[in-house]
Amino acid sequence: MSEVATIEVFADHLRLRPSASDRGVRFHWFWLRHNCPREVHPLTRERTLDARRVPLEVVPRSVRLDAGTVHIEWGESGRRCGTAEQRS
């Protein structure tokens, strides 16, 4: 994923925009929570998060953009996820 220029936070999703002229891409909070790279087993690459235990209306505690990387902190677990971790 290329660096993100701006983010827009909505009640049910996050919009990432690579450039000001781009319409951006929407990611719903549940999808982002379920796909957090820290919730993957290091050897098997299986997801360790049970999606049945995540409320459909999950929302993050905080979202920030730092040097082109989006960082999300989830309220129910305190887990932090970011796009930089997905690259590694």
N, C-alpha and C positions, 0 to 999 in steps of 0.2 A: 504494500500500500504506500502511495506517495505521501509526502507531508501534507498535513491539513492546514489550510490558511485560516479558516474560521469554523466555529461550531455554533449551533443554535440549539438551545435546550427548550423542549416542549414538555407538556404534562405527560405524554405517552411515548415520546421518542426523542432521539437526538439526530440532528441533521449535520453532516460533515460536508464542508465545501472546500475542495482543493484550491479554488480561486474565487475571487469576488464575482466573476461573470458566470460561474458554474451554478446550476440549480442545486447541486448537492445530492447526497444520498441519505435516505432516512433509515435509521436503525431503531427498532422498538426496544424498550428497556428490557422486556423479558428475554428477547433474543440476545441482547448484549450480556445479560447476566448469565444466561445458559451457556454462552460461548466464551466466557472468561478463560483466558489461557492458563490461569493459575488453578483451574479446576480440571486439569488433565493429568493423568498418571504419567510420570516421566518415562517409564519404560514401555508401557503398552499403548500410550496415547489415547486411552479411553477416558471419557468424561467421568469425573468422580462426583459431580454435582447431580443429585437426584432432582430432576426438573419438577417432579410432583410436589416437592417441598418448597418450591419457589412460587409465591403468589403471582397470578397473572398480572396484577396491577403493581408489581414491584417498581420502585423508583430509587435512583441513587441518592446517597447522602450528599455527594458533591461530584461535580464534573469540572475539569479544568483543561485548558490547552497550554502546553509548555513546549516551546521550540518545535512546533509541528506535531507533537505527540499528545493524544487525548488520554487523560488519566481519569478513571472512574472509581469512586469509593462507594461500596454498597452498604446500606444501613443495616440490613438484617444480619450481616455476617462480619462487617468491618473489612471485608476483602477489598483489595485494590487491584484494578486491572488497567492495562494500558496498551495502546497499539504498538508501542516499542517492544513489549514482551512477545507479541505475536510474530514479530520479524525474526526472533532468535530461534 
